[in-house]
């Protein structure tokens, strides 16, 4: 329903509100003081192998501007697939705008997010830089993540041994967008280097991005295709698609 609502919203003319042009790449702009938004997220993970079904990652975000340069948000996270759905945790987000891209050469912001769940806990930090020239926006994110994942193993005597696997990620996000009326058209490029134990994996993908902003509502959709994976010195080219749509509602 989230994707359908977004496509319907594209046809409704109205005045601009707060907006996102991208779903993976963040922009430096902060929400004005006192403005509140409810943002449902849906990420559709298409099957990687034969026999797999669609999987969905869902987030419900409540976001508020504390000042004109600082915002915070709270998320509820869950996943759904062929095996059912499960609650995966809560998250707290903070974003501080340091410079405005509309009045200075570039916009700069710092971002932090902490997530806690029954199986995974994660810390994420971003440095956000963007530039606006007329209707054109280019944004870059340097991303760092550290994750702890709970792994359970049943021993021969029936006891359950719990281990926490550590994973670190260094990522880059680039978004390019040009606005035509109420609609923004562009693309996103995603690159991650994942470090897990002695293993290192490099992922690269890109895809189209479309956004729309109206009075008190906006939407953004990105369909990136991961087309390159390098692991253990071997390069694999096998497309994998994770489509993401985010809606924003002021209240």
Secondary structure, DSSP 8 states (H G I E B T S, - for coil): -HHHHHHHHTT------S--S-SSS--S----TT-EEEEEEEEEE--SSTT---EEEEEEEEEEESSSSEEEEEEEEEEEETTEEEEEEEEEEEEEEEE-TTTSSSEEEEEEEEEE-SSEEEEEEEEEEEEEETTEEEEEEEEEEEEEEEEEEE-TTS-EEEEEEEEEEEEEEEEEEEEETTEEEEEEEEEEEEEETTEEEEEEEEEEEEEEEETTEEEEEEEEEEEEEEETTEEE---EEEEEEEEEEE-
